[in-house]
Amino acid sequence: MSLTLRLAFHPRLHNVVRNFVTSCSKGAADTVVVPKSSGTPLIIEDKWKDDTGAVEDREAWVETLDNSTDSTQRGLIHLNPRIFASYPRLDVIHENVVWQNKSRMVNYAHTKHRSEVRGGGKKPWPQKGTGRSRHGSIRSPLWKGGGVVHGPRAFTTHFYMLPYHKRVRGLISTLSAKFAQDDIKIVENLDMPSDEAGYLEQLCEDRYWGPSVLFVDESDIMPRNITLATDTLGHMNLMPVYGLNVYSMLKHTTLVLTVGATRLVEEKLLYNLDRPDGRSLLTRFRK
């Protein structure tokens, strides 16, 4: 955890920022809407229906992709501990990775059955009288050059469906593990002042985001500048929130979420943790 993030959790500094924001936004709603350009510190917090107060909310800096400002940190955001502070199940994460890898595997190895091998239409010798064993075709699997029994067939997939609760738990475990390692960054939005790839590379280098970064937004229509900047960068990718998966989060060093994407991820995962029809999803998936 960086030094600036440790300072954010200092109780005295936390109370000063909270009192400042409360005095500025007195009478506002519980949920604070993120402005397009905020020049004052802000605290983005939300009230979850299942919030029992047993586990404290996690906090993270809300940053901006504009390096021209004096401070790139806009404020703090409160994160649901059930999503970002759950116990990471490494076995479930591994099952998700194996499932995603096998889902796109196609077997191209091919062997022929006895009916597909050329020749062998005539009975090699009479059934009786020769003293030899009985055979009806020289393309039987018993013969050299004959067909293959139970051999691999082309264009067979390794697809199978992972149970629903394991897919949900895999996303939560991966998000919790990435957040514990300080590999999740929250940004106000994906707006950048430049569309050059060098600007984005320098920004990630200055903030120690690692060699590979995954930017996630709530919509699949990304801002123009960051789309052009990542077009020639193979190690920096854009993804809408509905495509977020375990394999992509593990493949990239840093996960950058917008505020809107963060709230949408929390909303969807919290619903699927306690959805009323969860038992019906445990039935066997049929292709």
TORKEMI-843167 format. One record per residue (C-alpha): residue in one letter; residue number from 1; chain; x, y, z. Coordinates in pm, whole numbers. Layout:
% residues N
REC   mivo   keti   tike        X        Y        Z
REC      A    NUM      A        X        Y        Z
...
This chain:
% residues 287
REC   mivo   keti   tike        X        Y        Z
REC      M      1      A        0        0        0
REC      S      2      A      142      334     -103
REC      L      3      A      225      616      136
REC      T      4      A      -52      839        5
REC      L      5      A     -309      563       59
REC      R      6      A     -186      514      417
REC      L      7      A     -232      884      481
REC      A      8      A     -586      859      351
REC      F      9      A     -672      605      618
REC      H     10      A     -539      827      900
REC      P     11      A     -845      889     1122
REC      R     12      A     -771     1258     1177
REC      L     13      A     -726     1333      807
REC      H     14      A    -1029     1122      726
REC      N     15      A    -1250     1322      963
REC      V     16      A    -1123     1655      826
REC      V     17      A    -1206     1561      467
REC      R     18      A    -1543     1415      565
REC      N     19      A    -1642     1727      764
REC      F     20      A    -1535     1949      476
REC      V     21      A    -1745     1758      226
REC      T     22      A    -2044     1738      462
REC      S     23      A    -2043     2113      511
REC      C     24      A    -2022     2175      137
REC      S     25      A    -2298     1929       44
REC      K     26      A    -2537     1967      337
REC      G     27      A    -2885     1852      252
REC      A     28      A    -2775     1643      -45
REC      A     29      A    -2877     1282     -104
REC      D     30      A    -2691      989       46
REC      T     31      A    -2532      894     -285
REC      V     32      A    -2292     1155     -415
REC      V     33      A    -2286     1189     -793
REC      V     34      A    -1940     1230     -937
REC      P     35      A    -1908     1563    -1120
REC      K     36      A    -1741     1587    -1456
REC      S     37      A    -1465     1810    -1326
REC      S     38      A    -1430     1847     -951
REC      G     39      A    -1181     2083     -799
REC      T     40      A    -1260     2005     -433
REC      P     41      A    -1206     1681     -240
REC      L     42      A    -1501     1445     -245
REC      I     43      A    -1604     1121      -79
REC      I     44      A    -1818      888     -286
REC      E     45      A    -2014      658      -61
REC      D     46      A    -2316      440     -111
REC      K     47      A    -2569      269      113
REC      W     48      A    -2608      -99       42
REC      K     49      A    -2924     -283      138
REC      D     50      A    -2732     -568      300
REC      D     51      A    -2496     -341      493
REC      T     52      A    -2483     -474      849
REC      G     53      A    -2174     -280      958
REC      A     54      A    -1998     -603     1063
REC      V     55      A    -1714     -531      818
REC      E     56      A    -1600     -179      747
REC      D     57      A    -1614      -48      392
REC      R     58      A    -1293      -38      196
REC      E     59      A    -1165      293       62
REC      A     60      A     -967      386     -246
REC      W     61      A     -848      701     -414
REC      V     62      A    -1047      841     -704
REC      E     63      A     -792      956     -960
REC      T     64      A     -798     1124    -1298
REC      L     65      A     -613     1049    -1621
REC      D     66      A     -515     1415    -1661
REC      N     67      A     -155     1473    -1554
REC      S     68      A     -169     1847    -1623
REC      T     69      A     -355     1921    -1297
REC      D     70      A     -182     1994     -967
REC      S     71      A     -329     1685     -802
REC      T     72      A     -445     1371     -982
REC      Q     73      A     -646     1254     -680
REC      R     74      A    -1006     1375     -667
REC      G     75      A    -1113     1214     -339
REC      L     76      A    -1211      882     -184
REC      I     77      A    -1461      616     -277
REC      H     78      A    -1617      362      -42
REC      L     79      A    -1617        4     -172
REC      N     80      A    -1839     -280      -60
REC      P     81      A    -1638     -525      154
REC      R     82      A    -1837     -824       25
REC      I     83      A    -1697     -758     -322
REC      F     84      A    -1353     -610     -260
REC      A     85      A    -1263     -760       80
REC      S     86      A    -1382    -1118       55
REC      Y     87      A    -1158    -1414      126
REC      P     88      A     -994    -1503     -209
REC      R     89      A    -1062    -1864     -303
REC      L     90      A     -758    -1958     -511
REC      D     91      A     -913    -2292     -607
REC      V     92      A    -1219    -2118     -751
REC      I     93      A     -998    -1869     -937
REC      H     94      A     -805    -2161    -1088
REC      E     95      A    -1128    -2334    -1192
REC      N     96      A    -1240    -2017    -1367
REC      V     97      A     -911    -1985    -1557
REC      V     98      A     -922    -2350    -1667
REC      W     99      A    -1286    -2311    -1773
REC      Q    100      A    -1212    -2001    -1981
REC      N    101      A     -911    -2163    -2149
REC      K    102      A    -1097    -2482    -2236
REC      S    103      A    -1402    -2293    -2359
REC      R    104      A    -1208    -2167    -2660
REC      M    105      A    -1013    -2488    -2727
REC      V    106      A    -1102    -2683    -3044
REC      N    107      A     -947    -3022    -3120
REC      Y    108      A     -834    -3053    -3484
REC      A    109      A     -677    -3403    -3455
REC      H    110      A     -874    -3649    -3667
REC      T    111      A     -875    -4026    -3715
REC      K    112      A    -1092    -4233    -3948
REC      H    113      A    -1342    -4499    -3860
REC      R    114      A    -1338    -4833    -4044
REC      S    115      A    -1618    -4704    -4267
REC      E    116      A    -1411    -4401    -4370
REC      V    117      A    -1089    -4586    -4464
REC      R    118      A    -1044    -4651    -4834
REC      G    119      A    -1085    -5016    -4945
REC      G    120      A    -1182    -5321    -4746
REC      G    121      A    -1513    -5386    -4916
REC      K    122      A    -1440    -5752    -4997
REC      K    123      A    -1415    -6030    -4745
REC      P    124      A    -1043    -6125    -4742
REC      W    125      A    -1103    -6508    -4735
REC      P    126      A    -1393    -6746    -4682
REC      Q    127      A    -1546    -6778    -4341
REC      K    128      A    -1457    -7148    -4308
REC      G    129      A    -1209    -7395    -4450
REC      T    130      A     -885    -7198    -4446
REC      G    131      A     -792    -7250    -4082
REC      R    132      A     -743    -6881    -4030
REC      S    133      A     -942    -6649    -3806
REC      R    134      A    -1264    -6498    -3927
REC      H    135      A    -1247    -6151    -4084
REC      G    136      A    -1494    -5951    -4286
REC      S    137      A    -1276    -5658    -4396
REC      I    138      A     -909    -5566    -4410
REC      R    139      A    -1002    -5222    -4274
REC      S    140      A    -1110    -5360    -3939
REC      P    141      A     -940    -5195    -3637
REC      L    142      A     -760    -5529    -3587
REC      W    143      A     -569    -5482    -3913
REC      K    144      A     -275    -5261    -3986
REC      G    145      A     -400    -4964    -4190
REC      G    146      A     -752    -5017    -4066
REC      G    147      A     -986    -4782    -3886
REC      V    148      A     -926    -4640    -3538
REC      V    149      A    -1161    -4705    -3247
REC      H    150      A    -1233    -4418    -3007
REC      G    151      A     -976    -4195    -3174
REC      P    152      A     -982    -3814    -3174
REC      R    153      A    -1229    -3648    -3408
REC      A    154      A    -1180    -3308    -3565
REC      F    155      A    -1365    -2996    -3454
REC      T    156      A    -1460    -3126    -3112
REC      T    157      A    -1469    -2862    -2840
REC      H    158      A    -1369    -2884    -2476
REC      F    159      A    -1654    -2654    -2373
REC      Y    160      A    -1833    -2711    -2047
REC      M    161      A    -2028    -2478    -1822
REC      L    162      A    -1885    -2390    -1483
REC      P    163      A    -2147    -2376    -1205
REC      Y    164      A    -2302    -2036    -1167
REC      H    165      A    -2199    -1977     -806
REC      K    166      A    -1836    -2056     -892
REC      R    167      A    -1836    -1798    -1170
REC      V    168      A    -1967    -1534     -931
REC      R    169      A    -1727    -1636     -656
REC      G    170      A    -1438    -1633     -902
REC      L    171      A    -1504    -1268     -993
REC      I    172      A    -1532    -1167     -627
REC      S    173      A    -1217    -1356     -528
REC      T    174      A    -1016    -1202     -811
REC      L    175      A    -1136     -849     -732
REC      S    176      A    -1055     -899     -363
REC      A    177      A     -708    -1036     -437
REC      K    178      A     -628     -752     -680
REC      F    179      A     -751     -491     -432
REC      A    180      A     -545     -642     -149
REC      Q    181      A     -236     -619     -370
REC      D    182      A     -312     -254     -454
REC      D    183      A     -360     -350     -820
REC      I    184      A     -705     -190     -856
REC      K    185      A     -722      180     -936
REC      I    186      A    -1040      388     -946
REC      V    187      A    -1060      681    -1189
REC      E    188      A    -1325      944    -1234
REC      N    189      A    -1363      867    -1605
REC      L    190      A    -1148      767    -1902
REC      D    191      A    -1115     1117    -2047
REC      M    192      A     -759     1205    -2147
REC      P    193      A     -619     1536    -2275
REC      S    194      A     -414     1362    -2546
REC      D    195      A     -466     1078    -2792
REC      E    196      A      -98      983    -2817
REC      A    197      A       14      639    -2705
REC      G    198      A      326      786    -2547
REC      Y    199      A      116      998    -2311
REC      L    200      A      -67      691    -2179
REC      E    201      A      254      492    -2143
REC      Q    202      A      419      775    -1951
REC      L    203      A      112      812    -1728
REC      C    204      A      118      441    -1637
REC      E    205      A      492      457    -1576
REC      D    206      A      467      760    -1348
REC      R    207      A      195      596    -1139
REC      Y    208      A      365      255    -1127
REC      W    209      A       71       75    -1285
REC      G    210      A      292     -198    -1426
REC      P    211      A      358     -317    -1780
REC      S    212      A       -1     -418    -1861
REC      V    213      A     -319     -228    -1774
REC      L    214      A     -686     -312    -1829
REC      F    215      A     -924      -14    -1843
REC      V    216      A    -1288      -95    -1766
REC      D    217      A    -1579      143    -1824
REC      E    218      A    -1952      101    -1774
REC      S    219      A    -2021      147    -2146
REC      D    220      A    -1871      -12    -2455
REC      I    221      A    -1844      330    -2620
REC      M    222      A    -1511      460    -2494
REC      P    223      A    -1378      818    -2516
REC      R    224      A    -1197      901    -2839
REC      N    225      A     -854      986    -2698
REC      I    226      A     -801      672    -2494
REC      T    227      A     -935      458    -2779
REC      L    228      A     -678      598    -3020
REC      A    229      A     -399      581    -2761
REC      T    230      A     -454      212    -2685
REC      D    231      A     -503      116    -3050
REC      T    232      A     -128       55    -3101
REC      L    233      A      -55      -69    -2748
REC      G    234      A      -94     -444    -2712
REC      H    235      A      -39     -440    -2337
REC      M    236      A     -310     -182    -2259
REC      N    237      A     -666     -281    -2337
REC      L    238      A    -1017     -144    -2302
REC      M    239      A    -1313     -351    -2187
REC      P    240      A    -1676     -277    -2103
REC      V    241      A    -1793     -382    -1761
REC      Y    242      A    -2016     -660    -1896
REC      G    243      A    -1706     -833    -2038
REC      L    244      A    -1508     -835    -1714
REC      N    245      A    -1371    -1183    -1645
REC      V    246      A    -1120    -1361    -1423
REC      Y    247      A     -867    -1444    -1695
REC      S    248      A     -838    -1085    -1821
REC      M    249      A     -797     -946    -1468
REC      L    250      A     -516    -1192    -1396
REC      K    251      A     -352    -1135    -1733
REC      H    252      A     -309     -761    -1669
REC      T    253      A     -100     -624    -1385
REC      T    254      A     -333     -334    -1298
REC      L    255      A     -709     -307    -1324
REC      V    256      A     -839       48    -1375
REC      L    257      A    -1211       92    -1307
REC      T    258      A    -1419      402    -1356
REC      V    259      A    -1654      507    -1078
REC      G    260      A    -1954      404    -1286
REC      A    261      A    -1805       64    -1364
REC      T    262      A    -1722        8     -997
REC      R    263      A    -2078       76     -887
REC      L    264      A    -2219     -142    -1164
REC      V    265      A    -1990     -433    -1069
REC      E    266      A    -2096     -404     -706
REC      E    267      A    -2463     -390     -800
REC      K    268      A    -2451     -698    -1025
REC      L    269      A    -2239     -914     -796
REC      L    270      A    -2437     -826     -482
REC      Y    271      A    -2759     -919     -661
REC      N    272      A    -2616    -1253     -775
REC      L    273      A    -2488    -1333     -426
REC      D    274      A    -2838    -1310     -278
REC      R    275      A    -3067    -1354     -577
REC      P    276      A    -3399    -1523     -490
REC      D    277      A    -3387    -1768     -781
REC      G    278      A    -3036    -1887     -704
REC      R    279      A    -3140    -2248     -647
REC      S    280      A    -3281    -2276     -997
REC      L    281      A    -2936    -2189    -1137
REC      L    282      A    -2784    -2501     -981
REC      T    283      A    -2949    -2729    -1237
REC      R    284      A    -2727    -2904    -1490
REC      F    285      A    -2644    -2702    -1799
REC      R    286      A    -2737    -2872    -2126
REC      K    287      A    -2566    -2790    -2453
